[in-house]
Amino acid sequence: MKWIPLESAEQLSEIKQNEGYSIIFKHSTRCSISMMARRRFEMDWDQMPDSIPLYFLDLIKFRPISAQVAEDFHVHHESPQLLLIKEGECILDQSHGGISVEEALLMVQ
């Protein structure tokens, strides 16, 4: 699998209009907890269906996009944070040690 860098409001619009699932992973490059959560997610992400795009948001570089994610999907900003989006709605919001490929998979099956 491969991350898709999330760097624009246009991409958020595309995610909201996607008829299937999408994942947004919000990551702080300055946070060791965020780095550990990312590594743990990446160790298991091969279990995710290839049809689910995985968006990676560097929230230090793209702070306005991070704020827009919170607003558009009605979630509280956290870092690290994983959002599972289905047809424009956030159906799973995980943060810190709660980020789990296994739980996300339960939601898509």
MOVEN-V364062 format. One record per pair of residues at least 24 apart in sequence whose ideal C-beta (glycine too) atoms are under 10 Angstrom apart, sorted by sequence separation. I is the first residue (numbers start at 0). GAP is how many residues later the second one is. D is the distance in whole Angstrom. If there is no record, write none. Layout:
i=I gap=GAP d=D
i=I gap=GAP d=D
This chain:
i=2 gap=24 d=10
i=56 gap=24 d=9
i=83 gap=24 d=7
i=22 gap=25 d=7
i=33 gap=25 d=9
i=33 gap=26 d=10
i=56 gap=26 d=10
i=20 gap=27 d=9
i=20 gap=28 d=8
i=30 gap=28 d=10
i=53 gap=28 d=10
i=54 gap=28 d=9
i=19 gap=29 d=9
i=22 gap=29 d=6
i=23 gap=29 d=9
i=24 gap=29 d=7
i=25 gap=29 d=9
i=26 gap=29 d=7
i=27 gap=29 d=10
i=28 gap=29 d=6
i=29 gap=29 d=10
i=30 gap=29 d=9
i=20 gap=30 d=8
i=21 gap=30 d=7
i=22 gap=30 d=7
i=23 gap=30 d=8
i=24 gap=30 d=7
i=25 gap=30 d=9
i=26 gap=30 d=7
i=27 gap=30 d=8
i=28 gap=30 d=8
i=29 gap=30 d=6
i=54 gap=30 d=9
i=19 gap=31 d=6
i=20 gap=31 d=5
i=21 gap=31 d=5
i=22 gap=31 d=5
i=23 gap=31 d=5
i=24 gap=31 d=5
i=25 gap=31 d=5
i=26 gap=31 d=6
i=27 gap=31 d=6
i=28 gap=31 d=5
i=19 gap=32 d=7
i=20 gap=32 d=8
i=21 gap=32 d=8
i=22 gap=32 d=7
i=23 gap=32 d=8
i=24 gap=32 d=7
i=25 gap=32 d=9
i=26 gap=32 d=7
i=27 gap=32 d=6
i=28 gap=32 d=8
i=51 gap=32 d=9
i=52 gap=32 d=10
i=19 gap=33 d=9
i=21 gap=33 d=6
i=22 gap=33 d=9
i=23 gap=33 d=6
i=25 gap=33 d=5
i=26 gap=33 d=9
i=51 gap=33 d=10
i=17 gap=34 d=10
i=51 gap=34 d=10
i=2 gap=35 d=9
i=17 gap=35 d=8
i=25 gap=36 d=10
i=14 gap=38 d=8
i=27 gap=38 d=9
i=2 gap=39 d=9
i=13 gap=39 d=9
i=25 gap=39 d=9
i=26 gap=39 d=10
i=40 gap=39 d=8
i=14 gap=40 d=7
i=25 gap=40 d=6
i=39 gap=40 d=10
i=0 gap=41 d=8
i=13 gap=41 d=10
i=23 gap=41 d=10
i=40 gap=41 d=7
i=2 gap=42 d=9
i=10 gap=42 d=10
i=23 gap=42 d=10
i=36 gap=42 d=9
i=37 gap=42 d=7
i=1 gap=43 d=10
i=11 gap=43 d=9
i=25 gap=43 d=7
i=36 gap=43 d=4
i=0 gap=44 d=5
i=10 gap=44 d=7
i=25 gap=44 d=9
i=33 gap=44 d=10
i=35 gap=44 d=9
i=36 gap=44 d=9
i=37 gap=44 d=10
i=0 gap=45 d=6
i=11 gap=45 d=10
i=23 gap=45 d=6
i=33 gap=45 d=6
i=34 gap=45 d=8
i=36 gap=45 d=8
i=0 gap=46 d=10
i=10 gap=46 d=9
i=32 gap=46 d=8
i=33 gap=46 d=4
i=0 gap=47 d=6
i=5 gap=47 d=10
i=32 gap=47 d=7
i=33 gap=47 d=9
i=0 gap=48 d=10
i=5 gap=48 d=10
i=6 gap=48 d=10
i=30 gap=48 d=6
i=0 gap=49 d=7
i=3 gap=49 d=6
i=5 gap=49 d=4
i=6 gap=49 d=10
i=23 gap=49 d=8
i=25 gap=49 d=10
i=29 gap=49 d=9
i=30 gap=49 d=7
i=2 gap=50 d=9
i=3 gap=50 d=6
i=4 gap=50 d=8
i=5 gap=50 d=6
i=6 gap=50 d=8
i=27 gap=50 d=10
i=28 gap=50 d=10
i=0 gap=51 d=9
i=1 gap=51 d=10
i=2 gap=51 d=6
i=3 gap=51 d=5
i=4 gap=51 d=6
i=5 gap=51 d=4
i=6 gap=51 d=8
i=23 gap=51 d=10
i=25 gap=51 d=8
i=27 gap=51 d=4
i=0 gap=52 d=10
i=1 gap=52 d=7
i=2 gap=52 d=7
i=3 gap=52 d=7
i=4 gap=52 d=8
i=5 gap=52 d=8
i=25 gap=52 d=7
i=26 gap=52 d=7
i=27 gap=52 d=7
i=51 gap=52 d=9
i=0 gap=53 d=6
i=2 gap=53 d=4
i=3 gap=53 d=10
i=4 gap=53 d=8
i=5 gap=53 d=10
i=11 gap=53 d=7
i=25 gap=53 d=6
i=26 gap=53 d=6
i=27 gap=53 d=10
i=40 gap=53 d=9
i=47 gap=53 d=6
i=51 gap=53 d=10
i=1 gap=54 d=9
i=2 gap=54 d=10
i=6 gap=54 d=8
i=7 gap=54 d=8
i=10 gap=54 d=8
i=14 gap=54 d=9
i=25 gap=54 d=6
i=26 gap=54 d=8
i=46 gap=54 d=6
i=6 gap=55 d=6
i=8 gap=55 d=8
i=24 gap=55 d=7
i=25 gap=55 d=4
i=26 gap=55 d=10
i=45 gap=55 d=9
i=46 gap=55 d=8
i=4 gap=56 d=9
i=5 gap=56 d=7
i=8 gap=56 d=7
i=11 gap=56 d=6
i=15 gap=56 d=7
i=24 gap=56 d=7
i=25 gap=56 d=8
i=43 gap=56 d=8
i=44 gap=56 d=6
i=47 gap=56 d=7
i=48 gap=56 d=9
i=51 gap=56 d=7
i=4 gap=57 d=9
i=7 gap=57 d=7
i=11 gap=57 d=7
i=14 gap=57 d=9
i=15 gap=57 d=8
i=23 gap=57 d=8
i=24 gap=57 d=5
i=25 gap=57 d=8
i=36 gap=57 d=9
i=39 gap=57 d=9
i=43 gap=57 d=4
i=46 gap=57 d=9
i=47 gap=57 d=7
i=50 gap=57 d=9
i=6 gap=58 d=7
i=14 gap=58 d=9
i=23 gap=58 d=7
i=24 gap=58 d=8
i=36 gap=58 d=8
i=40 gap=58 d=6
i=42 gap=58 d=8
i=43 gap=58 d=7
i=46 gap=58 d=6
i=5 gap=59 d=6
i=8 gap=59 d=6
i=11 gap=59 d=10
i=12 gap=59 d=9
i=22 gap=59 d=6
i=23 gap=59 d=4
i=36 gap=59 d=6
i=39 gap=59 d=7
i=40 gap=59 d=8
i=41 gap=59 d=9
i=44 gap=59 d=9
i=48 gap=59 d=7
i=5 gap=60 d=9
i=7 gap=60 d=10
i=11 gap=60 d=6
i=22 gap=60 d=7
i=23 gap=60 d=8
i=35 gap=60 d=9
i=36 gap=60 d=7
i=39 gap=60 d=8
i=40 gap=60 d=6
i=43 gap=60 d=10
i=47 gap=60 d=8
i=48 gap=60 d=9
i=11 gap=61 d=9
i=21 gap=61 d=8
i=22 gap=61 d=6
i=23 gap=61 d=7
i=33 gap=61 d=10
i=35 gap=61 d=8
i=36 gap=61 d=9
i=37 gap=61 d=9
i=39 gap=61 d=8
i=43 gap=61 d=9
i=21 gap=62 d=8
i=22 gap=62 d=7
i=32 gap=62 d=10
i=33 gap=62 d=8
i=36 gap=62 d=5
i=5 gap=63 d=8
i=8 gap=63 d=9
i=20 gap=63 d=6
i=21 gap=63 d=5
i=32 gap=63 d=6
i=35 gap=63 d=10
i=36 gap=63 d=10
i=40 gap=63 d=9
i=20 gap=64 d=7
i=21 gap=64 d=8
i=32 gap=64 d=8
i=19 gap=65 d=9
i=20 gap=65 d=5
i=21 gap=65 d=10
i=30 gap=65 d=10
i=33 gap=65 d=10
i=19 gap=66 d=7
i=20 gap=66 d=8
i=21 gap=66 d=9
i=23 gap=66 d=9
i=17 gap=67 d=7
i=18 gap=67 d=9
i=19 gap=67 d=7
i=14 gap=68 d=9
i=17 gap=68 d=9
i=18 gap=68 d=6
i=15 gap=69 d=8
i=17 gap=69 d=7
i=18 gap=69 d=9
i=22 gap=69 d=9
i=24 gap=69 d=10
i=25 gap=69 d=9
i=14 gap=70 d=6
i=16 gap=70 d=9
i=17 gap=70 d=7
i=20 gap=70 d=9
i=15 gap=71 d=9
i=16 gap=71 d=7
i=20 gap=71 d=10
i=15 gap=72 d=4
i=11 gap=73 d=10
i=14 gap=73 d=8
i=15 gap=73 d=9
i=24 gap=74 d=8
i=12 gap=75 d=10
i=22 gap=78 d=10
i=22 gap=81 d=7
i=20 gap=83 d=9
i=22 gap=85 d=10
i=20 gap=86 d=8
i=20 gap=87 d=5
i=19 gap=88 d=9
